[in-house]
Amino acid sequence: MTDGTYLGPQPVAEVPDLAGPLEAVLEQWQDVRRWVAALPGTTRVFLVGAGGSYLNVQAAQYVLDTGARVPASAVNSDEFFFRAPPGVGPGAVVILLSGTGETPETVRAARWAVSRGAAVAAVTLKGDSPVARAAGTAFVGGSGDANQVLLQFLALALLEREGQDVTARLEALRALPGALEKTVHAFEQRAAEVVSVMKDVPVTHVLASGPLFGPASVLTSCYLQEMQWMHATTINADEFFQGPFEVIDSTTRTIVFLGEDATRPMGERVRTFLDTYSGPTCYLDTRDLEMPSVAAEQRSFVAPLVVAALVARLAAHYAAQRGYALAGRRYMWTVDYAITS
C-alpha cells in the first residue's frame, strides 16, 4: 500500500444520474450551431486542455481528423501557450475544455488566443468560471459526459459549416442519454471482474487506438496514477509493436480497449499477440456493448462517449476494491508546483 486516502475496501459507489445532464445539454445544439455558423472564416482548429480535459478533447479531434477539410490539433494548454503557434489568429478556432473552468494553464491559453484574434470558445461546467470569462464564449454542460456532447456538437457544427450532413450523428447523440444509462448499468459486473484481475499489478498497461485512446489515457493518468497511486501507462496499439511489446510475458496482465472505428484492426493485431504471449488480458470491446437505440452505423461515433463513462465506473470499482478514495491526492492542490518564470 501507499500513502493517501486509504479507507479500506468499500461498497462500490452507485452509478450517478447519467441521462439527466445529457438530456439537458441536447438543447444547446442550436446555440453551438449559430456560434460556428457566424465565424468569419475557418483555417484551423485547436482543441486545448490540460490533464483529463486534454485527453477528453481527443474524441472530437478524431471526428474532425476523419471528416473535416480544415486541420485540427489537440494541444496541451501550456504547450499551446508556450509554443505560440503562428496559425493562431483570425480564421483560427480555439476550443478549450476545462471542467472546473479554473485550470490556470487553460485560462492563460484562452487569454493568449483571444489576444491573437482567434475565435475562442470554452466548454466547462461553470459559466462564470475564469476560463469562461477569458474565452468570452462558453458552452456549459451539467456533467463531464454532457461536456463531451458539447465538444461533439462543436465538431459536427464545423463539419456542417463545410456542407456535410450531420443529421445521423445528431440522432445518435439524441439517443445517448438512454443508451448510456442502460449500457453503464449493464457494465457493472464486468467492471468488477476487470478490477479484480488488475488491481494489484505492478504496472498497468492499457492499449487503445483511435478515439478510444483518450478515455484509455484518462483511466491510466487521471484515475490510476493520480487517484490510486498506481504505475500505469497508455500505449497506442501500433506503438505497442515499436518496443513496448518486449516487456510482455506470461505473467503480464493488460487491458485493451477495442472500438468499432476504422482503427480497430490495430487493436485486433494487439489481441492476436497478447492471446499468444501474455498472461490474462482484459478486453473492453465496444462490440460487446448494447447501446440501445443507437443506429449500427453510428456506434463508432458514440463509442468514445460511452467508454468515457465506463472508465469512470472502472475507477469506482478500483476505489472500492483497493480501498483508496478517489478524492485523495499527494501533490495536486496540496503543494505549490506552478511555473514561476
C-alpha positions as CSV (number, residue, x, y, z in Angstrom):
1,M,0.0,0.0,0.0
2,T,1.0,3.6,-0.5
3,D,0.1,6.7,1.4
4,G,-3.0,8.7,0.6
5,T,-6.7,8.5,1.4
6,Y,-6.9,4.8,2.5
7,L,-10.4,3.8,3.7
8,G,-10.1,0.1,3.2
9,P,-12.3,-1.9,0.8
10,Q,-15.7,-0.3,0.5
11,P,-19.0,-0.9,-1.3
12,V,-18.8,0.5,-4.8
13,A,-20.2,3.9,-5.3
14,E,-23.6,4.0,-7.0
15,V,-23.9,4.9,-10.7
16,P,-24.8,8.6,-10.8
17,D,-27.6,10.1,-12.9
18,L,-26.2,10.0,-16.4
19,A,-29.3,10.7,-18.5
20,G,-30.5,13.9,-16.9
21,P,-27.5,16.1,-17.8
22,L,-27.3,14.6,-21.2
23,E,-30.9,15.3,-22.0
24,A,-30.5,18.9,-20.8
25,V,-27.4,19.6,-22.9
26,L,-29.0,18.4,-26.1
27,E,-30.9,21.7,-26.1
28,Q,-27.7,23.6,-26.8
29,W,-27.2,22.3,-30.3
30,Q,-28.7,25.3,-31.9
31,D,-26.6,27.7,-29.8
32,V,-23.4,25.8,-30.8
33,R,-24.5,25.8,-34.5
34,R,-25.2,29.5,-34.5
35,W,-21.8,30.3,-33.0
36,V,-20.0,28.2,-35.6
37,A,-22.1,29.5,-38.5
38,A,-21.2,33.1,-37.5
39,L,-17.5,32.5,-37.7
40,P,-16.0,34.8,-40.4
41,G,-13.6,32.1,-41.6
42,T,-12.1,28.8,-40.5
43,T,-8.5,27.9,-41.4
44,R,-7.5,25.7,-38.5
45,V,-9.0,24.2,-35.3
46,F,-7.1,23.9,-32.0
47,L,-8.6,21.8,-29.2
48,V,-6.9,22.8,-26.0
49,G,-7.0,21.4,-22.4
50,A,-4.8,20.1,-19.6
51,G,-4.9,16.8,-17.8
52,G,-8.1,14.9,-18.2
53,S,-9.5,17.8,-20.2
54,Y,-6.7,17.5,-22.8
55,L,-7.4,13.7,-23.0
56,N,-11.1,14.3,-23.4
57,V,-10.9,16.6,-26.4
58,Q,-9.4,13.8,-28.5
59,A,-12.7,12.2,-29.4
60,A,-13.8,15.4,-31.1
61,Q,-10.4,15.7,-32.7
62,Y,-11.0,12.2,-34.3
63,V,-14.3,13.4,-35.7
64,L,-12.5,16.4,-37.3
65,D,-9.5,14.4,-38.4
66,T,-11.6,12.0,-40.3
67,G,-14.2,14.4,-41.7
68,A,-13.1,18.0,-41.9
69,R,-11.1,19.7,-44.6
70,V,-9.5,22.1,-42.2
71,P,-6.8,20.6,-40.0
72,A,-7.4,20.1,-36.3
73,S,-4.9,19.7,-33.5
74,A,-5.3,18.6,-29.8
75,V,-2.8,20.5,-27.7
76,N,-2.0,20.6,-24.0
77,S,-2.8,24.1,-22.6
78,D,0.7,25.2,-21.7
79,E,2.2,23.6,-24.8
80,F,-0.2,25.7,-26.8
81,F,0.7,28.9,-24.9
82,F,4.5,28.4,-24.9
83,R,4.7,27.1,-28.5
84,A,2.6,30.1,-29.6
85,P,1.6,28.6,-33.0
86,P,1.7,31.3,-35.7
87,G,-1.5,29.9,-37.1
88,V,-3.4,31.2,-34.1
89,G,-5.1,34.4,-35.3
90,P,-8.0,35.4,-37.4
91,G,-9.5,32.4,-39.0
92,A,-8.3,30.0,-36.3
93,V,-10.9,28.4,-34.0
94,V,-9.7,27.6,-30.5
95,I,-11.9,25.3,-28.3
96,L,-10.9,24.9,-24.7
97,L,-12.1,22.3,-22.3
98,S,-11.9,22.8,-18.5
99,G,-14.3,21.0,-16.2
100,T,-13.9,23.4,-13.3
101,G,-13.0,26.3,-15.5
102,E,-10.3,27.2,-13.1
103,T,-7.2,25.4,-14.6
104,P,-4.7,28.3,-14.8
105,E,-2.8,26.8,-17.8
106,T,-6.1,26.7,-19.8
107,V,-7.1,30.2,-18.7
108,R,-3.7,31.5,-19.8
109,A,-4.2,29.7,-23.2
110,A,-7.6,31.3,-23.6
111,R,-6.4,34.8,-22.9
112,W,-3.5,34.4,-25.4
113,A,-5.7,33.0,-28.1
114,V,-8.2,35.9,-27.7
115,S,-5.3,38.4,-27.8
116,R,-4.3,36.9,-31.2
117,G,-7.7,37.4,-32.7
118,A,-8.8,33.8,-32.8
119,A,-12.4,32.7,-32.4
120,V,-12.4,31.2,-28.9
121,A,-15.0,29.1,-27.0
122,A,-14.8,27.3,-23.7
123,V,-16.6,24.1,-22.7
124,T,-16.9,23.9,-19.0
125,L,-19.1,23.0,-16.1
126,K,-19.2,26.6,-14.8
127,G,-20.4,29.5,-16.9
128,D,-18.9,32.1,-14.6
129,S,-15.5,30.4,-14.3
130,P,-12.2,32.1,-15.2
131,V,-11.8,30.1,-18.4
132,A,-15.4,31.1,-19.5
133,R,-14.7,34.7,-18.8
134,A,-11.3,34.6,-20.6
135,A,-12.8,32.9,-23.7
136,G,-15.8,35.2,-23.9
137,T,-18.0,32.4,-25.3
138,A,-18.8,29.4,-23.1
139,F,-20.9,26.3,-23.5
140,V,-21.8,24.8,-20.2
141,G,-22.7,21.2,-19.5
142,G,-24.1,19.7,-16.4
143,S,-21.6,16.8,-16.2
144,G,-18.4,15.6,-17.8
145,D,-20.5,13.4,-20.1
146,A,-22.5,16.5,-21.1
147,N,-19.3,18.4,-21.9
148,Q,-18.3,15.6,-24.2
149,V,-21.6,16.1,-26.1
150,L,-20.9,19.8,-26.4
151,L,-17.4,19.0,-27.9
152,Q,-19.1,16.7,-30.4
153,F,-21.7,19.4,-31.2
154,L,-18.8,21.8,-32.0
155,A,-17.1,19.3,-34.2
156,L,-20.4,18.5,-36.0
157,A,-21.2,22.2,-36.5
158,L,-17.8,22.7,-38.1
159,L,-18.5,19.8,-40.4
160,E,-21.9,21.2,-41.2
161,R,-20.3,24.6,-42.0
162,E,-18.3,22.7,-44.7
163,G,-21.5,21.5,-46.2
164,Q,-21.7,18.0,-44.7
165,D,-24.9,16.3,-43.5
166,V,-24.6,15.6,-39.8
167,T,-28.2,14.5,-39.2
168,A,-27.4,10.9,-38.4
169,R,-24.8,11.7,-35.9
170,L,-27.1,14.2,-34.2
171,E,-29.7,11.5,-33.9
172,A,-27.1,9.2,-32.3
173,L,-26.4,11.9,-29.7
174,R,-30.1,12.3,-29.0
175,A,-30.3,8.6,-28.3
176,L,-27.3,8.7,-26.0
177,P,-29.0,9.5,-22.7
178,G,-31.0,6.3,-22.6
179,A,-28.3,4.3,-24.2
180,L,-25.6,5.4,-21.8
181,E,-27.7,4.8,-18.8
182,K,-28.5,1.2,-19.8
183,T,-25.0,0.4,-21.0
184,V,-23.3,1.6,-17.9
185,H,-25.6,-0.3,-15.6
186,A,-25.1,-3.5,-17.6
187,F,-21.3,-3.0,-17.4
188,E,-21.1,-3.1,-13.6
189,Q,-20.4,-6.8,-13.3
190,R,-17.7,-6.7,-16.0
191,A,-16.1,-3.6,-14.3
192,A,-15.8,-5.6,-11.0
193,E,-14.3,-8.5,-12.9
194,V,-11.7,-6.4,-14.7
195,V,-10.6,-4.7,-11.5
196,S,-10.3,-7.9,-9.6
197,V,-7.8,-9.1,-12.2
198,M,-5.9,-5.8,-12.5
199,K,-6.0,-4.1,-9.0
200,D,-2.6,-5.3,-7.8
201,V,-0.4,-5.5,-10.9
202,P,2.9,-3.7,-10.6
203,V,2.3,-1.8,-13.8
204,T,-1.0,-1.4,-15.7
205,H,-0.6,-1.3,-19.4
206,V,-3.7,-0.1,-21.3
207,L,-3.7,-0.4,-25.1
208,A,-6.0,1.6,-27.4
209,S,-6.3,3.3,-30.7
210,G,-8.3,6.0,-32.5
211,P,-11.0,7.8,-30.5
212,L,-10.6,5.4,-27.6
213,F,-7.1,6.5,-26.8
214,G,-8.4,9.5,-24.9
215,P,-10.6,7.5,-22.4
216,A,-7.9,4.9,-22.0
217,S,-5.5,7.6,-21.1
218,V,-7.9,9.1,-18.6
219,L,-8.0,5.7,-16.9
220,T,-4.2,5.5,-16.5
221,S,-3.3,9.1,-16.0
222,C,-6.2,10.5,-14.0
223,Y,-7.7,7.5,-12.2
224,L,-4.8,5.1,-11.6
225,Q,-1.8,7.4,-11.4
226,E,-3.5,10.5,-9.9
227,M,-6.1,8.9,-7.6
228,Q,-4.9,5.3,-6.9
229,W,-1.1,6.0,-6.9
230,M,-0.5,3.1,-9.3
231,H,2.1,2.8,-12.0
232,A,0.2,2.9,-15.3
233,T,0.6,3.8,-18.9
234,T,-1.4,4.0,-22.1
235,I,0.2,2.7,-25.3
236,N,-1.1,3.3,-28.8
237,A,-1.9,-0.1,-30.4
238,D,0.6,0.4,-33.2
239,E,3.3,1.9,-31.0
240,F,3.0,-1.2,-28.9
241,F,4.9,-3.1,-31.6
242,Q,7.6,-0.5,-31.8
243,G,9.2,-1.6,-28.5
244,P,6.7,-1.9,-25.6
245,F,5.6,-5.4,-26.5
246,E,9.1,-6.6,-25.4
247,V,8.0,-6.3,-21.8
248,I,5.1,-8.7,-22.2
249,D,5.4,-12.3,-20.9
250,S,3.2,-15.0,-19.4
251,T,3.0,-13.1,-16.1
252,T,1.8,-9.8,-17.6
253,R,-1.8,-8.6,-17.2
254,T,-3.1,-6.0,-19.6
255,I,-6.2,-4.0,-20.5
256,V,-7.1,-3.5,-24.2
257,F,-9.8,-1.1,-25.5
258,L,-11.3,-2.2,-28.8
259,G,-13.6,0.2,-30.8
260,E,-15.6,-0.1,-33.9
261,D,-14.0,2.7,-35.8
262,A,-11.5,2.5,-38.7
263,T,-8.6,1.8,-36.4
264,R,-10.0,-1.4,-35.0
265,P,-7.5,-3.6,-37.0
266,M,-4.7,-2.1,-34.8
267,G,-6.5,-3.5,-31.7
268,E,-7.1,-6.8,-33.3
269,R,-3.4,-7.1,-34.0
270,V,-2.7,-6.5,-30.3
271,R,-5.3,-9.1,-29.4
272,T,-3.6,-11.7,-31.5
273,F,-0.2,-11.0,-29.9
274,L,-1.5,-10.9,-26.3
275,D,-3.6,-14.0,-26.6
276,T,-0.4,-15.8,-27.7
277,Y,2.3,-14.4,-25.4
278,S,0.7,-12.6,-22.4
279,G,-1.0,-13.6,-19.2
280,P,-4.6,-12.6,-18.5
281,T,-5.8,-9.8,-20.8
282,C,-9.0,-7.8,-20.1
283,Y,-10.8,-6.6,-23.2
284,L,-13.2,-3.7,-23.2
285,D,-14.7,-4.2,-26.7
286,T,-17.5,-1.8,-27.7
287,R,-19.0,-4.6,-29.9
288,D,-20.0,-6.2,-26.6
289,L,-22.0,-3.1,-25.5
290,E,-25.7,-3.0,-26.2
291,M,-26.0,0.8,-26.8
292,P,-29.8,0.6,-27.4
293,S,-31.4,2.9,-29.9
294,V,-28.0,3.9,-31.4
295,A,-28.0,3.1,-35.1
296,A,-25.5,0.5,-36.1
297,E,-23.6,2.8,-38.4
298,Q,-23.2,5.4,-35.6
299,R,-21.9,3.1,-32.8
300,S,-18.3,4.0,-33.5
301,F,-19.2,7.7,-33.3
302,V,-20.8,7.5,-29.8
303,A,-18.4,4.8,-28.5
304,P,-15.8,7.2,-27.1
305,L,-18.5,9.0,-25.0
306,V,-19.9,5.6,-23.7
307,V,-16.4,4.3,-22.9
308,A,-15.6,7.5,-21.0
309,A,-18.5,6.7,-18.7
310,L,-17.4,3.1,-18.4
311,V,-13.9,4.3,-17.4
312,A,-15.4,6.3,-14.6
313,R,-17.1,3.1,-13.4
314,L,-13.8,1.2,-13.5
315,A,-12.4,3.9,-11.3
316,A,-15.2,3.5,-8.8
317,H,-14.5,-0.3,-8.7
318,Y,-10.8,0.3,-8.2
319,A,-11.5,2.6,-5.3
320,A,-13.9,0.1,-3.8
321,Q,-11.7,-2.9,-4.1
322,R,-8.3,-1.3,-3.3
323,G,-9.7,0.9,-0.6
324,Y,-8.3,4.2,-1.8
325,A,-10.8,7.1,-2.1
326,L,-10.8,8.9,-5.5
327,A,-10.5,12.2,-3.6
328,G,-7.0,11.6,-2.3
329,R,-4.0,13.5,-3.6
330,R,-0.4,13.7,-2.6
331,Y,0.5,16.9,-4.5
332,M,-2.4,18.2,-6.6
333,W,-3.9,21.3,-4.9
334,T,-1.7,20.5,-1.9
335,V,1.8,21.8,-2.8
336,D,3.0,24.7,-4.9
337,Y,4.0,23.5,-8.4
338,A,3.1,26.4,-10.6
339,I,5.5,27.7,-13.3
340,T,7.3,30.7,-11.8
341,S,9.2,32.1,-14.8
